[in-house]
């Protein structure tokens, strides 16, 4: 089993920044992908960013490219999402997720095996 615990959400004004953290514990292997997703009220869960644990390659949704940055700390077993230039449309519950089966970065939520409980990010205009 894998446990994921997010933290760092909150209320911020448009143009501000937040850093989300995800603590990874339990079964861990070198070959897996960590992703961040978000879900706004009335909308489907959508891909935000992902990183391969081994090698550190990354992928981003077009809507966050140039504003968000995903990173990981292999010693602390942490994944981070630095969010800059936040917009009201970034408001959502943000989830950390782990994919242990696919050997490349995938964006479909259904392909991720483990999920955190989510952390609320609210951006005011």
C-alpha positions, 0 to 999 in steps of 0.5 A: 500500500501507498499513502499520500498526504497533501498539504499547503493549500489555502486562500490566495489572491490572483497573481499570488503563489502557493506550494503544495506538498505531497508526502509519500509513504508505504511501498515505493519503487524507483519506477513510478510516476507522481502526478497532481490533479485538480477538480473544481466544483461541477467539473471532472478531475483534470491532469495538472502535472506529473513527474517520473520518480526516476530521472525526473522527467515532467509533463504539464497541462497547457493551462499551467505551463510556465506558471506551475512547476513539479519537483520531487525530493527522493530522500524525503519522499516528497513531491511538490507543486509550486504554483505561481501567477495563480488565477481564479480559474485555478481554484479547485481541490488538488490531489496527489496521485501515484501511478505504479504500472505505466512506464511513462507519464500518463494524464488519465486519472483512471491510470493512477493507482493511489490518491491523497485526500486532496487540499483546497486551493482558492484563488480570489480575484 
